[in-house]
């Protein structure tokens, strides 16, 4: 069964850094593109970033571009999100999500349960 | 960036009755491969989001056939033929044609 388990969320001060991880199982991780999506308290879903199956193409949302970096280790079936210069508005539940088995489509067919990031002094 | 809008933003529904949510994009989502890069997600209370419909009209695995997606270009619709109590939650449309990918604001569906 396909599983995605996020970790790394915690309380961090404004301006701080954090690295989220997403451990995948039940599928050949290196064959699939992966996303991060977040939902801030009282807000809707916001797409954060996407990484191609081989890591050669990365896309970011406007609000995180230049501050967040997406990477993956296919040998460990793990996705990472390095978050720098954190702001209060980055506080959210962060979900990792799996893309389909094709390089040309980007819908998210499996989601993790999420990890909570709180940016506060 | 492509802007997504949804209507209504709140939808009280009666079990057994149909329901419909509209989604519009500021730019055509029709790819030159013939697919519309528009997907629908549902986030039920206390749960992670789940994929309902992908590429405009394809129901995701395990999604009941009372859900259907239609539309092309800039106008899309998600229909529930007969609402059930378990369908409550927030429904989002999302475009994945041009990064940054963008969600609609969400439609809150509750039972009357």
gemmi code that builds the backbone of each chain (N, CA, C; Angstrom):
import gemmi

chains = {
    "A": [
        ("UNK", (0.850, -1.198, 0.000), (0.000, 0.000, 0.000), (0.884, 1.247, 0.000)),
        ("UNK", (0.476, 2.235, -0.756), (1.252, 3.461, -0.866), (1.106, 4.297, 0.396)),
        ("UNK", (2.244, 4.703, 0.946), (2.236, 5.542, 2.146), (3.223, 6.674, 1.998)),
        ("UNK", (2.815, 7.842, 2.504), (3.682, 9.000, 2.600), (3.615, 9.502, 4.032)),
        ("UNK", (4.781, 9.636, 4.673), (4.808, 10.074, 6.069), (5.723, 11.279, 6.192)),
        ("UNK", (5.115, 12.413, 6.513), (5.871, 13.645, 6.700), (6.392, 13.733, 8.126)),
        ("UNK", (7.517, 14.428, 8.274), (8.074, 14.672, 9.600), (8.896, 15.946, 9.573)),
        ("UNK", (9.266, 16.419, 10.755), (10.138, 17.576, 10.860), (9.454, 18.856, 11.283)),
        ("UNK", (8.144, 18.858, 11.298), (7.446, 20.067, 11.697), (7.604, 20.350, 13.178)),
        ("UNK", (7.738, 21.625, 13.508), (7.874, 22.047, 14.913), (7.672, 23.543, 14.994)),
        ("UNK", (7.834, 24.083, 16.195), (7.782, 25.529, 16.400), (9.178, 26.096, 16.126)),
        ("UNK", (9.237, 27.140, 15.317), (10.508, 27.771, 14.967), (10.319, 29.281, 14.981)),
        ("UNK", (11.375, 29.991, 15.301), (11.284, 31.455, 15.374), (11.320, 32.075, 13.981)),
        ("UNK", (10.721, 33.244, 13.838), (10.813, 33.958, 12.555), (12.263, 34.155, 12.145)),
        ("UNK", (12.514, 33.933, 10.860), (13.877, 34.020, 10.359), (14.640, 32.718, 10.449)),
        ("UNK", (14.078, 31.747, 11.122), (14.752, 30.473, 11.307), (14.609, 29.544, 10.122)),
        ("UNK", (15.186, 28.355, 10.275), (15.175, 27.354, 9.216), (14.631, 26.036, 9.740)),
        ("UNK", (14.169, 25.232, 8.811), (13.590, 23.944, 9.154), (13.685, 23.042, 7.929)),
        ("UNK", (13.884, 21.755, 8.151), (13.850, 20.814, 7.031), (12.766, 19.776, 7.280)),
        ("UNK", (11.834, 19.712, 6.352), (10.798, 18.699, 6.404), (11.217, 17.494, 5.573)),
        ("UNK", (10.764, 16.326, 5.995), (11.017, 15.094, 5.250), (9.704, 14.405, 4.947)),
        ("UNK", (9.709, 13.634, 3.886), (8.549, 12.836, 3.521), (9.067, 11.461, 3.120)),
        ("UNK", (8.782, 10.464, 3.933), (9.224, 9.098, 3.665), (8.146, 8.362, 2.892)),
        ("UNK", (8.537, 7.792, 1.766), (7.591, 7.105, 0.895), (7.783, 5.603, 0.972)),
        ("UNK", (6.694, 4.869, 0.815), (6.755, 3.414, 0.774), (5.598, 2.884, -0.054)),
        ("UNK", (5.759, 1.650, -0.533), (4.687, 1.008, -1.279), (4.689, 1.280, -2.768)),
        ("UNK", (5.673, 2.040, -3.247), (5.794, 2.297, -4.682), (7.244, 2.635, -5.009)),
        ("UNK", (7.574, 2.634, -6.289), (8.942, 2.951, -6.719), (9.092, 4.458, -6.746)),
        ("UNK", (9.580, 4.989, -5.630), (9.638, 6.438, -5.407), (10.317, 7.165, -6.563)),
        ("UNK", (11.389, 6.610, -7.063), (12.179, 7.270, -8.099), (11.493, 7.383, -9.445)),
        ("UNK", (10.303, 6.842, -9.576), (9.559, 6.923, -10.834), (8.516, 8.034, -10.842)),
        ("UNK", (8.354, 8.737, -9.726), (7.233, 9.666, -9.601), (7.665, 11.058, -9.187)),
        ("UNK", (7.038, 12.073, -9.820), (7.196, 13.422, -9.338), (6.486, 13.578, -8.006)),
        ("UNK", (6.931, 14.557, -7.217), (6.384, 14.762, -5.875), (6.134, 16.246, -5.628)),
        ("UNK", (5.125, 16.510, -4.804), (4.732, 17.871, -4.469), (4.764, 18.085, -2.957)),
        ("UNK", (4.844, 19.357, -2.576), (4.479, 19.817, -1.235), (3.318, 20.799, -1.396)),
        ("UNK", (2.348, 20.660, -0.511), (1.179, 21.537, -0.452), (0.987, 21.903, 1.011)),
        ("UNK", (0.535, 23.117, 1.274), (0.305, 23.499, 2.666), (-1.077, 24.092, 2.850)),
        ("UNK", (-1.501, 24.038, 4.105), (-2.747, 24.697, 4.456), (-2.541, 25.435, 5.773)),
        ("UNK", (-2.601, 26.756, 5.690), (-2.463, 27.602, 6.871), (-3.776, 27.622, 7.639)),
        ("UNK", (-3.722, 27.906, 8.936), (-4.948, 27.953, 9.740), (-5.958, 28.930, 9.150)),
        ("UNK", (-7.175, 28.461, 8.943), (-8.225, 29.323, 8.436), (-8.129, 29.656, 6.956)),
        ("UNK", (-7.171, 29.057, 6.280), (-6.980, 29.340, 4.856), (-7.213, 28.081, 4.021)),
        ("UNK", (-7.151, 28.244, 2.718), (-7.297, 27.112, 1.820), (-5.961, 26.460, 1.488)),
        ("UNK", (-6.012, 25.489, 0.613), (-4.793, 24.810, 0.189), (-3.931, 25.730, -0.673)),
        ("UNK", (-2.618, 25.619, -0.472), (-1.670, 26.386, -1.274), (-0.586, 25.437, -1.775)),
        ("UNK", (-0.416, 25.379, -3.061), (0.655, 24.577, -3.634), (1.996, 25.240, -3.332)),
        ("UNK", (2.978, 24.435, -2.893), (4.269, 24.971, -2.477), (5.364, 24.692, -3.499)),
        ("UNK", (5.478, 23.418, -3.914), (6.609, 23.073, -4.781), (6.409, 21.703, -5.418)),
        ("UNK", (7.110, 21.485, -6.521), (7.093, 20.210, -7.237), (8.507, 19.858, -7.659)),
        ("UNK", (8.827, 18.563, -7.607), (10.114, 18.091, -8.097), (9.895, 16.891, -9.010)),
        ("UNK", (10.548, 16.919, -10.160), (10.454, 15.829, -11.131), (11.024, 14.544, -10.530)),
        ("UNK", (10.663, 13.417, -11.111), (11.041, 12.117, -10.555), (12.559, 11.984, -10.362)),
        ("UNK", (13.333, 12.619, -11.260), (14.788, 12.482, -11.183), (15.453, 13.704, -10.557)),
        ("UNK", (14.658, 14.645, -10.099), (15.197, 15.823, -9.440), (15.709, 16.905, -10.365)),
        ("UNK", (15.547, 16.727, -11.671), (16.144, 17.681, -12.612), (15.276, 18.907, -12.855)),
        ("UNK", (14.029, 18.862, -12.458), (13.146, 20.011, -12.649), (12.424, 20.280, -11.342)),
        ("UNK", (12.504, 21.520, -10.889), (11.840, 21.918, -9.658), (11.044, 23.188, -9.934)),
        ("UNK", (9.866, 23.254, -9.352), (9.027, 24.433, -9.481), (8.578, 24.857, -8.081)),
        ("UNK", (8.421, 26.176, -7.882), (8.064, 26.700, -6.575), (6.924, 27.700, -6.679)),
        ("UNK", (6.157, 27.772, -5.623), (5.158, 28.811, -5.525), (5.805, 30.163, -5.305)),
        ("UNK", (5.096, 31.215, -5.680), (5.654, 32.560, -5.590), (6.039, 32.932, -4.162)),
        ("UNK", (5.243, 32.501, -3.206), (5.459, 32.941, -1.826), (6.667, 32.269, -1.166)),
        ("UNK", (7.196, 31.213, -1.767), (8.320, 30.503, -1.154), (9.573, 30.523, -2.025)),
        ("UNK", (9.436, 31.005, -3.243), (10.570, 30.991, -4.168), (11.726, 31.780, -3.583)),
        ("UNK", (12.908, 31.191, -3.629), (14.095, 31.842, -3.098), (14.338, 31.557, -1.628)),
        ("UNK", (13.357, 31.028, -0.936), (13.511, 30.711, 0.495), (13.456, 29.203, 0.751)),
        ("UNK", (12.650, 28.494, -0.035), (12.484, 27.051, 0.148), (13.221, 26.317, -0.972)),
        ("UNK", (13.788, 25.159, -0.629), (14.466, 24.327, -1.611), (13.999, 22.891, -1.480)),
        ("UNK", (13.614, 22.348, -2.601), (13.096, 20.989, -2.656), (14.192, 20.051, -3.160)),
        ("UNK", (14.297, 18.896, -2.548), (15.258, 17.896, -3.013), (14.696, 16.509, -2.724)),
        ("UNK", (15.355, 15.519, -3.254), (14.920, 14.144, -3.029), (16.111, 13.206, -3.050)),
        ("UNK", (15.990, 12.114, -2.320), (16.992, 11.063, -2.326), (16.262, 9.785, -2.726)),
        ("UNK", (16.359, 9.434, -3.982), (15.609, 8.274, -4.464), (16.120, 6.970, -3.861)),
        ("UNK", (17.374, 6.939, -3.452), (17.912, 5.730, -2.823), (17.306, 5.499, -1.447)),
        ("UNK", (16.804, 6.573, -0.848), (16.173, 6.483, 0.479), (14.665, 6.661, 0.399)),
        ("UNK", (14.123, 6.823, -0.793), (12.675, 7.042, -0.984), (12.178, 8.191, -0.114)),
        ("UNK", (12.917, 9.262, -0.114), (12.596, 10.390, 0.764), (12.647, 11.708, 0.013)),
        ("UNK", (11.676, 12.537, 0.313), (11.552, 13.893, -0.222), (11.867, 14.871, 0.893)),
        ("UNK", (12.521, 15.977, 0.549), (12.880, 16.974, 1.551), (12.390, 18.349, 1.117)),
        ("UNK", (12.103, 19.171, 2.126), (11.818, 20.574, 1.882), (12.626, 21.398, 2.877)),
        ("UNK", (13.648, 22.067, 2.375), (14.459, 22.954, 3.204), (13.808, 24.327, 3.212)),
        ("UNK", (13.444, 24.795, 4.400), (12.723, 26.046, 4.544), (13.599, 27.036, 5.289)),
        ("UNK", (13.954, 28.130, 4.645), (14.792, 29.160, 5.255), (14.029, 30.468, 5.360)),
        ("UNK", (14.566, 31.370, 6.156), (13.961, 32.707, 6.328), (12.462, 32.602, 6.591)),
        ("UNK", (12.119, 31.765, 7.532), (10.703, 31.493, 7.798), (9.984, 32.712, 8.346)),
        ("UNK", (8.730, 32.822, 7.944), (7.875, 33.934, 8.335), (6.632, 33.380, 9.033)),
        ("UNK", (5.937, 34.232, 9.735), (4.719, 33.800, 10.418), (3.721, 33.211, 9.426)),
        ("UNK", (3.673, 33.762, 8.243), (2.713, 33.291, 7.243), (3.079, 31.940, 6.639)),
        ("UNK", (4.228, 31.390, 7.024), (4.580, 30.034, 6.599), (3.999, 28.984, 7.544)),
        ("UNK", (3.407, 29.434, 8.639), (2.790, 28.500, 9.578), (1.649, 27.771, 8.883)),
        ("UNK", (1.704, 26.447, 8.917), (0.709, 25.654, 8.175), (0.943, 24.177, 8.436)),
        ("UNK", (-0.023, 23.393, 8.021), (0.200, 21.951, 7.896), (0.761, 21.717, 6.503)),
        ("UNK", (1.894, 21.028, 6.445), (2.551, 20.746, 5.177), (2.318, 19.291, 4.794)),
        ("UNK", (1.804, 19.113, 3.592), (1.530, 17.774, 3.067), (2.481, 17.469, 1.917)),
        ("UNK", (2.998, 16.264, 1.881), (3.637, 15.828, 0.645), (2.624, 14.991, -0.120)),
        ("UNK", (2.753, 15.022, -1.432), (1.797, 14.330, -2.281), (2.514, 13.766, -3.507)),
        ("UNK", (2.032, 12.646, -3.950), (2.654, 11.922, -5.065), (1.981, 12.270, -6.386)),
        ("UNK", (2.799, 12.476, -7.409), (2.277, 12.692, -8.750), (1.998, 11.376, -9.462)),
        ("UNK", (1.459, 11.448, -10.687), (1.124, 10.230, -11.424), (2.346, 9.639, -12.122)),
        ("UNK", (2.171, 8.434, -12.686), (3.254, 7.756, -13.376), (3.370, 8.291, -14.798)),
        ("UNK", (3.703, 9.535, -14.907), (3.965, 10.151, -16.192), (4.707, 11.449, -15.920)),
        ("UNK", (5.555, 11.813, -16.816), (6.364, 13.002, -16.608), (5.630, 14.268, -17.023)),
        ("UNK", (4.465, 14.112, -17.611), (3.816, 15.282, -18.223), (2.514, 15.681, -17.562)),
        ("UNK", (2.195, 15.089, -16.429), (0.986, 15.446, -15.703), (1.325, 15.617, -14.229)),
        ("UNK", (0.501, 16.391, -13.517), (0.941, 16.819, -12.194), (-0.110, 16.690, -11.107)),
        ("UNK", (-1.199, 15.952, -11.379), (-2.189, 15.812, -10.313), (-1.593, 14.976, -9.180)),
        ("UNK", (-2.215, 15.077, -8.010), (-1.660, 14.459, -6.796), (-2.587, 13.350, -6.328)),
        ("UNK", (-2.181, 12.104, -6.519), (-3.103, 11.001, -6.289), (-2.971, 10.337, -4.927)),
        ("UNK", (-1.901, 10.626, -4.193), (-1.750, 10.108, -2.837), (-1.158, 11.215, -1.983)),
        ("UNK", (-1.706, 11.385, -0.790), (-1.272, 12.443, 0.116), (-0.858, 11.839, 1.456)),
        ("UNK", (0.098, 12.490, 2.093), (0.442, 12.125, 3.453), (-0.516, 12.767, 4.443)),
        ("UNK", (-0.274, 12.525, 5.719), (-1.147, 13.058, 6.765), (-0.742, 14.455, 7.202)),
        ("UNK", (0.445, 14.876, 6.805), (0.875, 16.234, 7.085), (1.732, 16.373, 8.329)),
        ("UNK", (2.505, 17.458, 8.360), (3.307, 17.816, 9.522), (3.128, 19.317, 9.758)),
        ("UNK", (3.038, 19.708, 11.027), (2.678, 21.088, 11.358), (3.904, 21.942, 11.640)),
        ("UNK", (3.977, 23.052, 10.938), (5.035, 24.048, 11.135), (4.399, 25.295, 11.733)),
        ("UNK", (4.970, 25.746, 12.840), (4.508, 26.973, 13.476), (5.681, 27.924, 13.589)),
        ("UNK", (5.541, 29.092, 12.993), (6.593, 30.100, 13.045), (6.140, 31.188, 14.020)),
        ("UNK", (6.806, 31.231, 15.150), (6.386, 32.151, 16.204), (7.541, 32.398, 17.159)),
        ("UNK", (7.573, 33.627, 17.689), (8.600, 33.953, 18.678), (8.089, 33.679, 20.087)),
    ],
    "B": [
        ("UNK", (0.472, 34.597, -13.120), (-0.018, 33.357, -12.552), (-1.484, 33.148, -12.940)),
        ("UNK", (-1.893, 31.902, -13.057), (-3.288, 31.599, -13.358), (-4.112, 31.687, -12.075)),
        ("UNK", (-5.184, 32.470, -12.150), (-6.062, 32.652, -10.998), (-7.280, 31.746, -11.141)),
        ("UNK", (-7.579, 31.041, -10.066), (-8.714, 30.132, -10.041), (-9.809, 30.695, -9.142)),
        ("UNK", (-11.038, 30.662, -9.617), (-12.170, 31.082, -8.801), (-13.182, 29.937, -8.736)),
        ("UNK", (-13.924, 29.901, -7.643), (-14.948, 28.880, -7.450), (-16.242, 29.532, -6.999)),
        ("UNK", (-17.344, 28.909, -7.356), (-18.639, 29.342, -6.841), (-19.575, 28.149, -6.730)),
        ("UNK", (-20.405, 28.125, -5.683), (-20.367, 29.075, -4.582), (-19.210, 28.778, -3.645)),
        ("UNK", (-18.967, 29.652, -2.701), (-17.932, 29.390, -1.699), (-18.491, 28.584, -0.534)),
        ("UNK", (-19.809, 28.608, -0.385), (-20.476, 27.822, 0.637), (-21.692, 27.163, 0.014)),
        ("UNK", (-21.875, 25.889, 0.286), (-22.957, 25.144, -0.354), (-23.620, 24.208, 0.654)),
        ("UNK", (-24.759, 24.631, 1.185), (-25.527, 23.710, 2.041), (-26.256, 22.707, 1.150)),
        ("UNK", (-26.186, 21.437, 1.493), (-26.782, 20.416, 0.632), (-27.711, 19.507, 1.432)),
        ("UNK", (-28.651, 18.916, 0.717), (-29.582, 17.969, 1.315), (-29.211, 16.564, 0.859)),
        ("UNK", (-29.018, 15.631, 1.785), (-28.694, 14.258, 1.366), (-29.696, 13.721, 0.362)),
        ("UNK", (-29.161, 13.079, -0.686), (-30.012, 12.533, -1.724), (-30.256, 13.485, -2.882)),
        ("UNK", (-29.955, 14.767, -2.664), (-30.139, 15.749, -3.715), (-28.836, 15.967, -4.479)),
        ("UNK", (-28.909, 16.480, -5.721), (-27.678, 16.772, -6.467), (-27.025, 18.056, -5.980)),
        ("UNK", (-25.753, 18.202, -6.305), (-25.014, 19.418, -5.983), (-23.998, 19.671, -7.093)),
        ("UNK", (-23.646, 20.945, -7.241), (-22.750, 21.323, -8.323), (-21.851, 22.466, -7.875)),
        ("UNK", (-20.573, 22.396, -8.236), (-19.595, 23.437, -7.926), (-18.943, 23.874, -9.228)),
        ("UNK", (-18.840, 25.184, -9.390), (-18.236, 25.742, -10.595), (-16.815, 26.214, -10.304)),
        ("UNK", (-15.959, 26.061, -11.274), (-14.567, 26.510, -11.177), (-14.201, 27.205, -12.482)),
        ("UNK", (-13.599, 28.376, -12.354), (-13.158, 29.109, -13.535), (-11.695, 29.485, -13.407)),
        ("UNK", (-10.999, 29.481, -14.519), (-9.585, 29.854, -14.531), (-9.398, 31.104, -15.379)),
        ("UNK", (-8.348, 31.860, -15.055), (-8.070, 33.104, -15.781), (-7.395, 32.846, -17.125)),
        ("UNK", (-7.036, 31.597, -17.370), (-6.324, 31.215, -18.590), (-6.822, 29.824, -18.981)),
        ("UNK", (-6.927, 29.570, -20.262), (-7.362, 28.248, -20.696), (-6.443, 27.164, -20.147)),
        ("UNK", (-7.069, 26.081, -19.672), (-6.308, 24.969, -19.125), (-6.208, 23.804, -20.112)),
        ("UNK", (-6.588, 24.055, -21.348), (-6.533, 23.013, -22.371), (-5.117, 22.916, -22.941)),
        ("UNK", (-4.468, 21.806, -22.664), (-3.122, 21.551, -23.157), (-3.207, 21.148, -24.632)),
        ("UNK", (-2.102, 21.309, -25.339), (-2.133, 20.905, -26.751), (-2.188, 19.398, -26.924)),
        ("UNK", (-2.112, 18.643, -25.842), (-2.294, 17.194, -25.928), (-3.763, 16.791, -25.806)),
        ("UNK", (-4.635, 17.798, -25.679), (-6.065, 17.541, -25.618), (-6.641, 17.405, -24.222)),
        ("UNK", (-5.789, 17.358, -23.216), (-6.261, 17.251, -21.841), (-6.410, 18.637, -21.214)),
        ("UNK", (-7.393, 18.768, -20.345), (-7.526, 19.956, -19.512), (-6.818, 19.687, -18.190)),
        ("UNK", (-5.864, 20.555, -17.854), (-5.063, 20.327, -16.649), (-5.760, 20.945, -15.433)),
        ("UNK", (-6.917, 20.346, -15.113), (-7.754, 20.808, -14.024), (-8.156, 19.600, -13.185)),
        ("UNK", (-7.898, 19.701, -11.896), (-8.182, 18.595, -10.992), (-9.075, 19.078, -9.848)),
        ("UNK", (-9.780, 18.119, -9.246), (-10.640, 18.412, -8.099), (-10.193, 17.592, -6.892)),
        ("UNK", (-10.167, 18.266, -5.743), (-9.782, 17.620, -4.492), (-10.841, 17.896, -3.440)),
        ("UNK", (-10.941, 16.993, -2.495), (-11.829, 17.152, -1.353), (-11.009, 16.981, -0.081)),
        ("UNK", (-11.150, 17.943, 0.825), (-10.559, 17.777, 2.138), (-11.688, 17.652, 3.155)),
        ("UNK", (-11.873, 16.449, 3.642), (-12.882, 16.219, 4.666), (-12.358, 16.702, 6.016)),
        ("UNK", (-13.249, 17.009, 6.937), (-12.806, 17.496, 8.254), (-11.827, 16.523, 8.916)),
        ("UNK", (-10.688, 17.062, 9.355), (-9.698, 16.272, 10.067), (-8.889, 15.314, 9.207)),
        ("UNK", (-9.050, 15.395, 7.897), (-8.334, 14.486, 7.009), (-7.433, 15.240, 6.033)),
        ("UNK", (-6.556, 14.489, 5.394), (-5.748, 15.045, 4.316), (-6.615, 15.199, 3.073)),
        ("UNK", (-6.206, 16.077, 2.173), (-6.944, 16.171, 0.905), (-6.882, 14.850, 0.138)),
        ("UNK", (-7.883, 14.633, -0.702), (-7.905, 13.448, -1.552), (-8.286, 13.866, -2.969)),
        ("UNK", (-7.722, 13.164, -3.935), (-8.020, 13.441, -5.336), (-9.375, 12.850, -5.702)),
        ("UNK", (-10.222, 13.670, -6.303), (-11.514, 13.194, -6.786), (-11.506, 13.001, -8.299)),
        ("UNK", (-11.098, 14.018, -9.015), (-11.145, 14.022, -10.473), (-9.842, 14.629, -10.985)),
        ("UNK", (-9.266, 14.036, -12.015), (-8.053, 14.569, -12.605), (-8.234, 14.797, -14.106)),
        ("UNK", (-7.462, 15.717, -14.619), (-7.531, 16.086, -16.041), (-8.973, 16.375, -16.486)),
        ("UNK", (-9.663, 17.097, -15.651), (-10.979, 17.613, -16.007), (-12.143, 16.673, -15.761)),
        ("UNK", (-11.997, 15.408, -16.159), (-13.174, 14.544, -16.144), (-12.900, 13.092, -15.765)),
        ("UNK", (-11.710, 12.795, -15.316), (-11.366, 11.404, -14.972), (-11.488, 11.170, -13.473)),
        ("UNK", (-12.381, 10.290, -13.098), (-12.577, 10.003, -11.689), (-11.387, 9.205, -11.157)),
        ("UNK", (-10.875, 9.606, -9.995), (-9.731, 8.916, -9.397), (-10.154, 7.548, -8.865)),
        ("UNK", (-9.166, 6.711, -8.669), (-9.411, 5.356, -8.183), (-10.130, 5.390, -6.833)),
        ("UNK", (-11.205, 4.603, -6.734), (-11.931, 4.504, -5.473), (-12.960, 5.586, -5.235)),
        ("UNK", (-13.048, 6.547, -6.133), (-14.022, 7.640, -5.968), (-15.393, 7.162, -6.469)),
        ("UNK", (-16.436, 7.335, -5.660), (-17.767, 6.875, -6.075), (-18.220, 7.532, -7.369)),
        ("UNK", (-19.021, 6.789, -8.131), (-19.431, 7.304, -9.440), (-20.493, 8.397, -9.351)),
        ("UNK", (-20.893, 8.757, -8.145), (-21.798, 9.912, -8.033), (-21.049, 11.231, -8.267)),
        ("UNK", (-19.719, 11.180, -8.261), (-18.909, 12.356, -8.551), (-18.545, 12.360, -10.039)),
        ("UNK", (-18.683, 13.532, -10.668), (-18.280, 13.648, -12.053), (-17.745, 15.044, -12.329)),
        ("UNK", (-16.745, 15.111, -13.191), (-16.156, 16.380, -13.572), (-16.365, 16.626, -15.052)),
        ("UNK", (-16.590, 17.895, -15.399), (-16.788, 18.244, -16.798), (-16.243, 19.643, -17.051)),
        ("UNK", (-16.241, 20.009, -18.332), (-15.790, 21.340, -18.701), (-14.529, 21.308, -19.536)),
        ("UNK", (-14.201, 22.471, -20.082), (-12.996, 22.593, -20.902), (-12.614, 24.058, -21.009)),
        ("UNK", (-11.319, 24.283, -21.227), (-10.857, 25.660, -21.401), (-10.756, 26.392, -20.084)),
        ("UNK", (-11.735, 27.246, -19.817), (-11.700, 28.044, -18.583), (-12.861, 27.753, -17.633)),
        ("UNK", (-13.798, 26.925, -18.026), (-14.991, 26.677, -17.210), (-15.177, 25.196, -16.917)),
        ("UNK", (-15.259, 24.891, -15.630), (-15.332, 23.500, -15.203), (-16.385, 23.338, -14.118)),
        ("UNK", (-16.900, 22.117, -14.006), (-17.935, 21.826, -13.024), (-17.690, 20.477, -12.383)),
        ("UNK", (-17.872, 20.437, -11.074), (-17.884, 19.169, -10.341), (-19.326, 18.933, -9.910)),
        ("UNK", (-19.845, 17.760, -10.240), (-21.224, 17.437, -9.875), (-21.254, 16.207, -8.972)),
        ("UNK", (-22.144, 16.289, -7.990), (-22.443, 15.144, -7.151), (-23.896, 14.789, -7.442)),
        ("UNK", (-24.127, 13.602, -7.959), (-25.475, 13.260, -8.417), (-26.464, 13.133, -7.259)),
        ("UNK", (-26.005, 12.552, -6.167), (-26.847, 12.404, -4.968), (-25.914, 12.514, -3.766)),
        ("UNK", (-26.014, 13.636, -3.084), (-25.102, 13.914, -1.973), (-25.342, 12.937, -0.825)),
        ("UNK", (-24.241, 12.492, -0.236), (-24.315, 11.688, 0.974), (-23.655, 12.453, 2.114)),
        ("UNK", (-23.975, 12.072, 3.329), (-23.473, 12.796, 4.502), (-21.942, 12.810, 4.534)),
        ("UNK", (-21.307, 11.766, 4.026), (-19.839, 11.669, 4.052), (-19.159, 12.602, 3.048)),
        ("UNK", (-19.941, 13.301, 2.237), (-19.369, 14.188, 1.218), (-19.064, 15.591, 1.761)),
        ("UNK", (-19.329, 15.828, 3.038), (-19.054, 17.161, 3.589), (-17.561, 17.421, 3.641)),
        ("UNK", (-17.219, 18.675, 3.441), (-15.824, 19.081, 3.463), (-15.615, 20.255, 2.534)),
        ("UNK", (-14.347, 20.522, 2.238), (-14.007, 21.629, 1.356), (-13.512, 21.062, 0.023)),
        ("UNK", (-14.137, 21.517, -1.036), (-13.781, 21.076, -2.385), (-12.931, 22.156, -3.059)),
        ("UNK", (-11.838, 21.727, -3.651), (-10.928, 22.637, -4.329), (-10.720, 22.201, -5.777)),
        ("UNK", (-10.712, 23.165, -6.673), (-10.185, 22.893, -8.002), (-8.741, 23.385, -8.035)),
        ("UNK", (-7.977, 22.836, -8.954), (-6.564, 23.193, -9.043), (-6.099, 23.063, -10.480)),
        ("UNK", (-5.308, 24.050, -10.918), (-4.742, 23.969, -12.261), (-3.284, 23.547, -12.169)),
        ("UNK", (-2.889, 22.656, -13.074), (-1.493, 22.227, -13.139), (-0.966, 22.374, -14.560)),
        ("UNK", (-1.490, 23.358, -15.280), (-1.005, 23.593, -16.635), (0.280, 24.410, -16.617)),
        ("UNK", (0.277, 25.481, -15.832), (1.428, 26.375, -15.783), (1.854, 26.598, -14.340)),
        ("UNK", (3.103, 26.299, -14.007), (3.565, 26.663, -12.665), (3.694, 28.174, -12.539)),
        ("UNK", (3.440, 28.766, -11.361), (3.079, 28.033, -10.155), (1.655, 27.480, -10.234)),
        ("UNK", (1.503, 26.221, -9.866), (0.188, 25.613, -9.851), (-0.667, 26.315, -8.795)),
        ("UNK", (-1.956, 26.433, -9.057), (-2.805, 27.215, -8.174), (-4.123, 26.507, -7.900)),
        ("UNK", (-4.549, 26.649, -6.636), (-5.845, 26.140, -6.201), (-6.887, 27.244, -6.262)),
        ("UNK", (-8.131, 26.840, -6.393), (-9.227, 27.751, -6.140), (-9.361, 27.983, -4.651)),
        ("UNK", (-10.222, 28.911, -4.255), (-10.361, 29.264, -2.832), (-11.055, 28.193, -1.999)),
        ("UNK", (-11.707, 27.266, -2.659), (-12.410, 26.206, -1.926), (-13.894, 26.481, -1.794)),
        ("UNK", (-14.671, 25.412, -1.805), (-16.119, 25.479, -1.588), (-16.448, 24.598, -0.398)),
        ("UNK", (-16.980, 25.217, 0.638), (-17.368, 24.495, 1.851), (-18.732, 23.851, 1.630)),
        ("UNK", (-18.785, 22.543, 1.685), (-20.045, 21.806, 1.527), (-20.455, 21.242, 2.877)),
        ("UNK", (-21.650, 21.602, 3.304), (-22.202, 21.129, 4.582), (-23.600, 20.595, 4.365)),
        ("UNK", (-24.039, 19.774, 5.279), (-25.397, 19.246, 5.222), (-26.344, 20.285, 5.836)),
        ("UNK", (-27.480, 20.505, 5.155), (-28.461, 21.455, 5.668), (-29.010, 20.998, 7.009)),
    ],
}
model = gemmi.Model(1)
for chain_id, residues in chains.items():
    chain = gemmi.Chain(chain_id)
    for i, (resn, *xyz) in enumerate(residues, 1):
        res = gemmi.Residue()
        res.name, res.seqid = resn, gemmi.SeqId(i, " ")
        for name, pos in zip(("N", "CA", "C"), xyz):
            atom = gemmi.Atom()
            atom.name, atom.element = name, gemmi.Element(name[0])
            atom.pos, atom.b_iso = gemmi.Position(*pos), 0.0
            res.add_atom(atom)
        chain.add_residue(res)
    model.add_chain(chain)
structure = gemmi.Structure()
structure.add_model(model)
structure.setup_entities()
